[in-house]
Amino acid sequence: MNQSQQKLDRAEELANLGRIPQALEILYPLLGDNDADQALVHGHIGRTHLFYDHDFQQAESHARSALALNPENPIRSFCLQVLAYSLWRQGRPAEALQPLREAISLDPEAPSPHSVIAKVYADLRWFTKARHEAQKAIELGPSNPDYHFSLGYVLHDVDPEAAELAYRKALELDPGKVEAKENIAHLALKRGDLRTASSGLIEVLSEAPEDHRPVLILNKKVVSAIREATWLTLPACLLCTAVAFWNVIGGLVLSVLMVTLTVFRLRSRILPLRKGAGNSFLKGFPRREKIATAWACLIAFSWTILTGSLLIALIFLRPGAQVLALASVPPALMGGVLDLIRALYIRKSLD
């Protein structure tokens, strides 16, 4: 083994350990080194950017540089797969087909290109071809968890039960495969099992704290419960106030019934989250979602004003005290405004 190959192997070890800058510090000086196969160096740099620091444009650039040197197989097949994967991860699945088909033609018995092209076909909604390629990859490499995950990815939308079985097979082969756990949680969300989904997403978060998607998904579920409470509160305030002008007791009874309904709906949405994600997640929600917390407080304030004003009208028999109940409407409206502000803030931060 020559010195350049030793450096490539060392860079790969560092990348696997998550030490990306150190790996790239070894790889980049090999460019221009006459003792090193330049196509292979470009391929390794591209793969490091692709799988470890997720710089897909750099991965594409180095894969193209490698292929421009017209390397022989197996280096050519390797670089074709790096190129195809980088294109796919950039949301360009149609462009990824040609290099993957060439890689398969160069080595039909290599399972990896079959696995990748299965995902590409799935994104293009060509599910029959996608399933065939995923199964071919498993046939060629049955002990590789990535190929079972690819089958799950292909079946995720068309056959959720079979997809979950494929994900669980991937986890059987590699219990630390976080992507499989996350996709199982997404399947639970799709079938409405919020408790299982939230428990799974919290497990994903504990194993991959740098992945913010589980928190965003769970936060979104809490926010959707607050939004539902808002649209129950606004018409309820108007209706209860109107009834109170006709009969204070009737308005008060109706307000109690409506607040009970709202609390029941909130509880049915939040309880599975609490059981699955735990109290610590919900306790941290106000810190993560300040706008949504203020919005929830406004809804609670709206109900307090409504029931309080009707109680005052009933206890003190003050004529016209029902007018105070109208003051419950502005906080509910302000909650709706905060919902819009939050949506705009999130969109701006994504841009």
N, C-alpha and C positions, 0 to 999 in steps of 0.2 A: 504494500500500500504506500503510494507516494505521499509527500507532505501535503499537497493540495487536497487530496482525498481525506486525509486526516483532519484538515481544517473544516472541510464540508461536514464530516461526521460530528465534529465538535460543535459546529454551529447548529446542527440539527438537535443535538442534546440540549444546548442552551435554550433553543426555541421551545422544546418540549417542556422545559422547566419554567417557561414564561419569561426568560431573560432575553427579550427581543433585542434591545439595543446592543447587548454584548454579542448576540448572534450576528447581527448586521455588521458590527465592527469587524468581525472575522471575514464575512462574505464579501463586502464591497472592495476591500483591497485585493481580492483575487481577480477582479476585473482587470484585464490587461496583463495578468500573470501568464507567461507563455507555458508554464508547466501545468496550468489548470485548464480543463476543458471549459471554454467560455460559455458554450450553450448550457452546460450543466450548472455552471455558476449562476447564470441568469435564471435558470429554472429554479434553483434553490432559493435565490433572493425573492423570486416571484412567489414561491410557495410560502416563504416566511411572511411576506406581506399579506398573503391571502388568508392564511389560517391563524396567524398569531397576532398581528396588529391590525388586521382587517382593512388594509389600504388596498382596495381592489383595483384602483387605477394604476398604482405602482406594480401590482401583480400582473395586470394585463400588459403594461409596458415592457416588463422584463421577459414575460413569456413570448411576446412578439419579437423581442431582440434575440432571444434564443432560437426561435424558429427561423429567423432571417439568416442564421448561420447554417441552415440546412443540416441539422444533426441527424445521425442515424438512430434507428431504434435500438434500445428502449428509451434513449434520452428524448427522442422526438415525441414518442407517445406520452411521456411524462410531461413535457412542455405543452403539448396540446391539451392535456387535462387541466393544467394550471390556467391556461388561457380560457378554456371553456368555463371553468368554475368561476373565474373572475368576472367573465361576461354575465354569467347567470346571476351572481351576487349583486351585480350592478343593475339588475332588472332588464337584462337583454337576452332572454332565453332563446329567441329565434337565431341570434348570432352565434350562440353556443353550440348549435346543432352540428355545423360543418366540422369544427375541430374534433368533436366527440365521435362523429361517424368515422372520421379518418383514424382516430386512435383505436376504435374498435376494429377497423379493417386491418390495421397494422398488427394487432394482437387480439383476435376474437376471444381467446380464452382468459384474458385479463378481466377480473370482475369489476374493478373500479370504474372504468368508463361506462359500463352498463348501468351501474348504480347512479352515476351522475346524470346520464341521459334520461333515466327514469324520472328524476326530479324535474328536468327540463321539460319533458313531455307532459308531466302533470301540470306544470305552470302554463303550458300552452293548451291545456284541457284535452289532450290526446290520451285519455286514460287507459284505453286498451293497450296501446303501445307502451305506455308508462308501466303498466302492471307486468307486461311481458318482460321488459328490460329489468325491472326490479327482481322478478323471480329468477331471471337468468343470472343476475349478480349473486343471489343467494345460492343458486345451484353450483356456481363456480367457487364461492367462498362462504360456505354455510356457517362458519364459526366467527365471522366478522360482524360485530353489532351494527356497524354503519350500514350494511346492506339490508338488514332487517328494518332499521330506521327508515331507509329509503322506501321500502315497501309500505311502511306505515304512512309516510309522507304522501305517497301516491294515492292511498286509499282513504286518507283523512276525511275528505268531503263526500266521497261516493259510497264508502262502506265503513262507517265509524267503528263497528264492532271488530271487524277484521283488522282495521288500523290499530286499535288498542292492543290486540293480540300481538301484532308485529312489534309495536313499541315495547311491550312487556318481554318479548323474546330478546330484543336488543338489551333491555335492562338485565335480563337473566345472564347474558354474555358479558355485560359491562354494567355493574350496578351503579357506577358513577356517571352514567350518560345522562347529563342534565337535560339535553334537548328532548329526550324521550319522556322524561318526567313532566316537562313543561307541556308537551303536546297531549299527554294523557289528561292533564289538568284542563286543557282547552276543550278536549272532548267531553269532559264532565260538565264544563260550562254550557256546551251546546245542548246537552240533554237536560239542563236545568238543575244539576246536582251541585249547588253552590258550596255546600259544606265540603264535599270531596275535592272540588276544584280549588277552593281557597286553601285547604290543607296541603294540596299538592304544590300550589304556587309558593306557599311559605317555605316548603321544603326546598324548592328550586332556589329561592332567595337565600336560604341558609347555606346552600352549597355553592352558589355563584352570586355573591353579594354585589358584584359589579354589574349584574344584569338588572336593570331597573324596570323591565317590563312587568314582572309579577306585581310589584307595588302599584304601577300605573293601572293595571287591570283591576286590582282590588279596590283602589281608590275610586275608580270609575263606577264600581258597583255601589259604593256608599253614596256617591254623588247622584247616581240615578235614583236611589231611594229618597234622597232629599228633594230631587226634582219632582218625583211622584207626590210627595207630601205637599209641595208648593201648589201643584195643580189641583189637589184636593182642598187645600186651605182657601185659596182665592174665591172659588164659587161658594164654598161653605160660609165664609164671612158675609158675603152679600146676601145669601139665602137666609141665614140665621138673623141678620139684622132686619130684613124685610118682614120675616115672621114675627119678630119681637115688636115691631110697630103695631101689629095686629093683636098679638098676645105675648106678653113678656115671658110667661111661664113656658109657652110653646117654643119661643125662641131659645130660651135657656136649655130646655130639654133637647132640642134639636142640636144645639151647639155641643152639648155633652155627648150626644150620639155621634156627631161628626168627628169630634176630637178622639173619641174612642176608636172609630174606624181608621182615622189617620195613624194613631199609635199602633193599632193592630197591623196595618199594612207595613209601617216602618219596622215593626218587630219581626214580621215574617221575612222581610228582606235582609235585616241586619243579623238576626239570630244565627242563621247558617254561617255567616261570615265570622261571627264571634266564636262559634264552635270549631270552625275549620282553621281560621287564622289565629285565634287566640285574642285575649283581652289586650295584650300589649300592642297588637296591630291597631286596634280601634283607639287605644289611648294615644297613639302617635299620630292619628289622623289630623287633629287640629294643628299640629306643628307642620305637617306636610301640606295641608290644604287649608290655608288661612282664609281664603275667600269663601270657600264652600262652608267653612265653620261659621263665618259671619252670616252667611246666607241661612244656615240652619237656625241660628239664634234669632234671626228676624222672623222666621216662621213660628218659632216657639213664642216669641213676643206677640205676634199677631193673635195667636190663640189665647194668650193671657189677657190681652186687651178685650177680646170678644167676650169671653166668659166673665171677666171681672166687671165689665160695664153692665152686662145683663144681670149679674148678681146685685150690683148697686141699684139698678132700676127696680129689681124685685124686693130687696130688703128695705130700701128707704122710700119706695113708692114715689120717686121723683118723676113727675111727668116730663117726658122728653129726654130722659136719661139714656134711652135707647140710641140716641144720636151718637153717643160716645162709642157705640159698637162699630160705627163707620170708620173710626180711627184704626180698626184692625186691618183695613184694606191696604193702606200705604205700605206697611212693613212687608206684606205678602208680595206686593208689586215690586218693592225694592229687592226682595229676594230673587225675583225673576230677572231684574236688571243685573244683579250680581252674577247670575248664571251666565248671562251674555258676556259680561266683563271677563269672567273666568275663561270662557271659550275663546275669546279674542286673545287673552294673555297666553293661553296654551298654544294657539296657532302662531302667534308672534315668536314664542320661544322655539317652536319647531322650525320656523323659517331661519 
